Amino acid sequence: MKKVIKIGSVGLGRLGYEHAKNIATSIPGAQLTAICDIDAQRVKDVAAEFDVAYTYTNFEEMCANPELDAIVIVSPSMFHADQIKIALDAGKHVFCDKPLDTTIAKCKVAEKAVEAHPDRVFMLGFMRRFDESYAEAKRRIAAGEIGKVVLVRSYTQDPRTTIEGTLKFAPHSGGQFLDMCVHDLDLIRWFTGSEVKKVWGLGGVFEFDLYRELNDADNAAATVQCDNGAMGFMFTNRTHGAGCNVETEIIGTKGTLRIANVGSRNLLQIIDGAGARSEYYPDFLSRWHQAYINEIAEFVACIRDGRKPEVTVYDGTAVSRAAYACKESFESGEMLSVSSDD
């Protein structure tokens, strides 16, 4: 029986707490051994809740702990590349939430850090690949069931109920295309098996003036074309009235696959004086709960089995490059080619 993988996790915001809880309670073969956050009281409270042995407010100190096998990074995006390097240099396996970082230059720093440690497992958190419906769609595409993929349409909409926290995060998010659309761009690349070649970013400020100050959009869309000719369309906003809504449609030459063309959290239909309706997932954490568990379970399995995960550091750079091209296209109003030159 292989040893338990002892994990230190940094970042205890909404998603960071979700990962910490999952590691502590739901990942076979893993143990939440250390946690880190700049908020000392938050660290203390979470450590007490999950009986965590080691607590830190300094990331480098946590990585120096010889008991830890791996580090899970769920800190603000602008710290990702630096923390990836610190953790790998300390001899740890690393899981990092998306995006890889907030600039292509920093993504390259992460690439070099991963390349310098080929004996370590590095995995990036594109959790939709680990949702059962998306994984099944990928299997059917790989089996040729819908022929060649022609178009991937993807909508990502967060609920209006969380807009207050979204607006606080907006100045540090990297913008809608980087923060929200990276998942859609990753799906387009994954389902088409091709890199994004051209993008046309669109959008506007329809309600929240802060986005105008940030040269960003509160509702954004992009049309893309891949190297193999396949097309993609994505739309994102943060103010969906019914809850978390993520829709994906993959159109092929012989068939079509649709995933959650409405955001219903179950098959229940409610019929009363207000009419007939279905309830949505209230937020992204509930929609992707199992996918978050599945991706960390895969990370732990890769460490235990001595293999590398499918999601790589280069996926992170490629998606970030396409996202920045979408942002630049939105700002200029022009269709742009996505260059691999940095």
Disulfide bonds with the S-S distance in Angstrom:
none
